[in-house]
Amino acid sequence: MIADNLKELLFRIQCAAERSARNLEDITLIGVTKYVSIEEAQELARLGVEDFGENRLPQAQEKAEALPGKNVHFIGHVQTNKVNKVVGHFCCLHSVDRDALADAVIKRATTLGIRQQVFVQVNVSGEVSKGGYRPDEVAGMLSRYRDSSHMDIVGLMTMAPNGVEEEKLRKIFRQLADLAREHELKGLSMGMSNDFEIAIEEGATHVRVGSLLFKGN
């Protein structure tokens, strides 16, 4: 079932890329494995998926150990006091959503002598329940941290609301893409199982898909 689901998903990603005249090579599928077993994640790896996403720390650590040679992204909220368990253990952090976390990431990465890749989370929709910088705060954040020797800001990330109409989704994704272009950032982590095609059409470089891989349509 996982093989069939992956084949269908890759076909849909390809179609979305073609509709928006984009190169398929510019889009990274992150297989989100937070609700599945290590064995299922390993099966996805055997099928050729290179990038995986986890948002719960204990399970993320287990998956990272079980997927040697793969790119494991930490896509969840990071508590400042958990930074030592995240920085240097995952290829990229997708939710640097406040200055205190950015400071902690840089401090830990400096200690380790590494440059940690991150996406800056932007709360485009303005939902109180979601973290992230406001769009008008992005320029200031980048001016403070973009030249860091130990934190590599590869792009912007957002999470769209559930259950909203397509035009609103497009507006949210388009606003993030506009912000990225304005600040000359190439990475756009946006789009999940229910909206990844729209996100790709609006410029996503990284889509985070879980349920479609393991549960199907």
N, C-alpha and C positions, 0 to 999 in steps of 0.2 A: 504494500500500500504506500509506503514512504517513497519508493521509487516512482510509482505512478503519479503521486502528488507532486513530487519534485519536477517531473517531466512537464506536467501541466503548468506549474508555477513558472518555470523557465520559459515556456511558450508564451505565457501572458506577459512576462517581463519583456520578451523580445518584441511582442506586438505593440506594447506601450512605447518602447523605444522607437520603433519604426513610425508610429503615429506622430511622434514629436521630432522626427528626423535626428535622433540621437544615436551615438555609437553604443552598442551593447556593452563594449569593453569598459565604458565609463560608469557602469552601474554595478555596485557590489550588493549581492544578496547576503544578508546576515540571517542565518537560521537561528531563530530564537528557541532555545531548548529548555526554558525554565520549568515547564510542566511535564517534561518527559524524562525517561530514565537515561542513564549513561549509555546503555546498550543502544537505545534508539538514536542518541546523538552520534554514537560511533558508526551506526549504519548510514546516517546522513553523510558523515565524513567519507565513508567508503564509496559513496555514490558521487563524490567529487566536490562537495561543498567545502570551501576553505575558511569561511568566516562564520563564527557562532556568537550569539548574544545571550548574556545572562544578567539578571538584575537582583538576585538574592545571593548574598556573599557566600554562605557555606556551600550552596549548590554550585555556585560559579567556580569556587576553588576546586571542587571535585571534578567538574567538567574540564577545567583547564588542564588538570593533571591527566585526565583520561583522553585528551585530544592533542597529543604531542605533535608539534609541527603545524598546527592550525592556528588561525588568528582568533583568539577569544576576546570579545569586546565586553566591557562592563557597561550595561545600558541603563542601570537603575540609579536611583537617588543614592548619593554617597554621603554618609554622615562624616563630619570632620574627624571624629575620633576613630574612624575606620580606615583612614587614608593609608596608614602603613600596610594594611592588608590588601590594598587595591593597587596603589602605584607600584609599577615594576612587575606586577603579576598579570596584567592584561595589556593587550596591544594598544587599546584605546579606551578612554573613558568618554561616554556620550552625554554626560549630564553635569558639566561644570556650570552650576547655576547661581553662584554667588561668589563674592570676593574672598570670603573666609575660606571657602573650599579651594579656590585658585591658589591662595597663599599657602595652604597646607599641602597641596599637590607639589608646588614648587619646592617647598622646604624638604619634603620627603625625597623628591627626585634629585635634589642637590646632594643630599646625604648619600644616595645610591650612585651618584655620578651618571645619571641617565637623563634623557629628554623624553618626557611622557607625552604621548599624543592625546589630545582631547578635542571634543566638540563643545562649543559654548551653547548651553541651552537657552532658548529665547521663548518667552511666553507670548507668542504672537496673538493668541486668541483672547488673552486677558482673563482667563479663568482663574478665580481665586484658589481653586484646588490644585493648580499646577504651579510648579516652581519655575525658575528661570528669570533671566533679565528681561526687562521691558525692551521693546524695539528701540526706544530712544536712549537706552542705557548702553547699547552695544558698542557705540563708538568710544565711550569713556572706558569701558572694560578693555577693549582692544588696545587703547592707548596706554593703559597701565600694564598690560601683560604680554602684548604681542612680541616684544623683544626679549622675552625671557629665554635664557639659555637652557632651561630645564623643563619648560612646558611648551609644547608645539601645538598651537591652535590650528587645526587642520580644516575647521569649518564650523557651521552652525547646525543646531539640532532643534526640532520642535515636535510636540505631540499635539495632534489636532483633536478637537472634541469628538466624542462618539455620537453617531446618529444625527449628524447635520447634513443639510443638502449639499449637493456637489459644488455649486457655485461658491458657497462659503468655504468649503475645503480648498478649492482652487485659490481663493483669495488669500487664505492663510499660507498655503505653500508658496504662492507667488510673492507674498510679502517677504518671506524668509529668503527666497531666491534673490530678490531685489537687494536685500540687506547684504547678502554674501557678495554679490557683484559690486555693490558700492564700496565694500571693504576689501575687495580683491581676494576673497576666500573661495577656494574651489569646492570644498566639501559641503554637502547638504544631507544630513541624516534626518530623513522624514519619510513617513509612509509605513503603514503596518498592514496586516492581513486584509483589513476592510477598505483600505484606501491607497494601496501602494501604486496602483496603475495611474491614478490621478497625480500622485506625488512624482512619479517618473516623468509624466507629461509636463510637469511644472519644474523639472530640473533636479530631482533627487539623485544623489550619487550613491547613497546607502539606504536600502530599505530593510526594515526589521520585520521578518515574517516568521510566525510560529505555527498558529493553528492550521493554516492551509497545508502545511507540510505534514502534519501528523494526524489531522482530523479530516482533511479534504474540504471540498466545497460545501 
